[in-house]
Amino acid sequence: MADMNKVRSIMPLGRAMAMYGTTDKEKFQCAYPEWEAKRPDTTFYADFSVADVYGEKAIQDTYKRCFDGWKDNAKYFTELVGALNHKLWYWYEAGVEEYSTLYDKLWKEADEYGGEHFKGEDAKHYFSVLD
């Protein structure tokens, strides 16, 4: 199990607290990563950040819902894969091996799916953003 003292979330405080019915502001401290391109259109990174606070089962559940909900939308699925990659490296650099290993597994699964599933313009978008 991950050291929860190292685990922090970045979701906007008010929304996150309302979503999880908590007033514990300490659970929701962190900053958004520096995005190399434009800010994303989805909340995937924030969704996973909230899941981070609640543990590996919550991360896996969030992944399943995001994957199942957006696997046929190239634009949003691309953002999902990018968010997983950011989370993988975030937790690797923070030294939380359990989370970095889990995000690595999820990222590899999603990236393989995206690389095989999308064709034509969707594939062009997918690979141009992620490569």
C-alpha positions as CSV (number, residue, x, y, z in Angstrom):
1,M,0.0,0.0,0.0
2,A,1.3,3.4,-0.9
3,D,2.4,5.9,1.8
4,M,-0.6,8.2,1.9
5,N,1.5,11.0,3.3
6,K,3.1,11.2,-0.1
7,V,-0.2,11.0,-1.9
8,R,-1.8,14.3,-2.9
9,S,-4.6,15.4,-5.2
10,I,-4.8,18.4,-7.6
11,M,-8.5,18.6,-8.3
12,P,-9.9,22.0,-7.6
13,L,-10.5,22.0,-3.9
14,G,-14.2,22.9,-3.7
15,R,-15.3,20.3,-6.3
16,A,-13.1,17.6,-4.9
17,M,-14.4,18.2,-1.3
18,A,-18.0,18.2,-2.4
19,M,-17.5,15.1,-4.5
20,Y,-16.1,13.1,-1.6
21,G,-18.0,14.7,1.2
22,T,-15.0,15.8,3.1
23,T,-13.7,19.0,4.7
24,D,-10.1,17.7,5.0
25,K,-8.2,20.2,2.9
26,E,-4.9,18.4,3.5
27,K,-6.1,15.6,1.2
28,F,-6.3,18.0,-1.7
29,Q,-3.0,19.8,-2.0
30,C,-0.9,19.8,-5.1
31,A,-0.4,21.8,-8.3
32,Y,-1.3,21.1,-11.9
33,P,1.6,19.9,-14.0
34,E,3.1,22.0,-16.6
35,W,1.4,21.0,-19.8
36,E,3.7,21.1,-22.9
37,A,0.7,21.9,-25.2
38,K,-2.6,23.4,-24.4
39,R,-4.6,22.6,-21.3
40,P,-6.6,19.5,-21.7
41,D,-10.3,19.5,-22.5
42,T,-11.0,16.7,-20.0
43,T,-10.6,16.3,-16.3
44,F,-8.8,13.0,-16.5
45,Y,-5.7,14.2,-14.6
46,A,-7.8,15.7,-11.9
47,D,-10.0,12.6,-11.7
48,F,-7.0,10.4,-11.1
49,S,-5.6,12.9,-8.6
50,V,-8.8,12.4,-6.5
51,A,-8.5,8.7,-6.9
52,D,-4.8,8.9,-5.7
53,V,-6.1,10.0,-2.4
54,Y,-8.3,7.0,-2.0
55,G,-5.8,4.3,-3.1
56,E,-5.1,1.8,-5.8
57,K,-8.6,0.4,-6.0
58,A,-10.0,3.9,-6.7
59,I,-7.3,4.5,-9.4
60,Q,-8.3,1.2,-11.1
61,D,-12.0,2.1,-10.9
62,T,-11.4,5.6,-12.3
63,Y,-9.3,4.0,-15.1
64,K,-12.0,1.5,-16.0
65,R,-14.7,4.2,-16.1
66,C,-12.6,6.6,-18.2
67,F,-11.4,3.8,-20.6
68,D,-14.9,2.3,-21.1
69,G,-16.5,5.7,-21.5
70,W,-14.0,7.2,-24.0
71,K,-12.3,4.3,-25.8
72,D,-13.9,5.2,-29.1
73,N,-13.2,9.0,-28.9
74,A,-9.7,9.6,-30.3
75,K,-9.4,13.1,-28.9
76,Y,-10.4,12.3,-25.3
77,F,-8.8,8.9,-25.3
78,T,-5.5,10.6,-26.3
79,E,-5.9,12.8,-23.3
80,L,-6.5,9.8,-21.1
81,V,-3.3,8.2,-22.2
82,G,-1.4,11.4,-21.7
83,A,-2.8,11.8,-18.2
84,L,-1.8,8.2,-17.3
85,N,1.7,9.0,-18.5
86,H,1.9,12.2,-16.5
87,K,0.7,10.3,-13.4
88,L,3.2,7.5,-14.0
89,W,6.1,9.9,-14.0
90,Y,4.7,12.1,-11.2
91,W,4.6,9.1,-8.8
92,Y,7.9,7.7,-10.0
93,E,9.6,11.0,-9.2
94,A,7.8,11.2,-5.9
95,G,9.1,7.7,-5.0
96,V,5.7,6.0,-4.6
97,E,6.5,2.8,-6.4
98,E,3.1,1.2,-5.9
99,Y,1.4,4.1,-7.8
100,S,4.1,4.5,-10.5
101,T,3.9,0.7,-11.2
102,L,0.1,0.8,-11.3
103,Y,0.0,3.8,-13.6
104,D,2.7,2.2,-15.8
105,K,0.5,-0.9,-16.2
106,L,-2.6,1.2,-17.0
107,W,-0.7,3.5,-19.4
108,K,0.8,0.5,-21.3
109,E,-2.7,-1.1,-21.6
110,A,-4.3,2.1,-22.8
111,D,-1.5,3.0,-25.2
112,E,-1.5,-0.4,-26.8
113,Y,-5.3,-0.1,-27.3
114,G,-5.0,3.4,-28.8
115,G,-2.2,2.4,-31.1
116,E,-4.2,-0.6,-32.5
117,H,-7.7,0.8,-32.4
118,F,-7.5,4.2,-34.0
119,K,-7.3,4.5,-37.8
120,G,-7.0,7.3,-40.3
121,E,-7.4,10.8,-38.9
122,D,-8.0,9.4,-35.4
123,A,-4.7,7.6,-35.5
124,K,-2.9,10.6,-36.9
125,H,-4.2,12.7,-34.0
126,Y,-3.4,10.0,-31.5
127,F,0.2,9.6,-32.6
128,S,0.9,13.3,-33.3
129,V,-0.1,14.2,-29.7
130,L,1.5,11.4,-27.9
131,D,4.8,10.8,-29.8
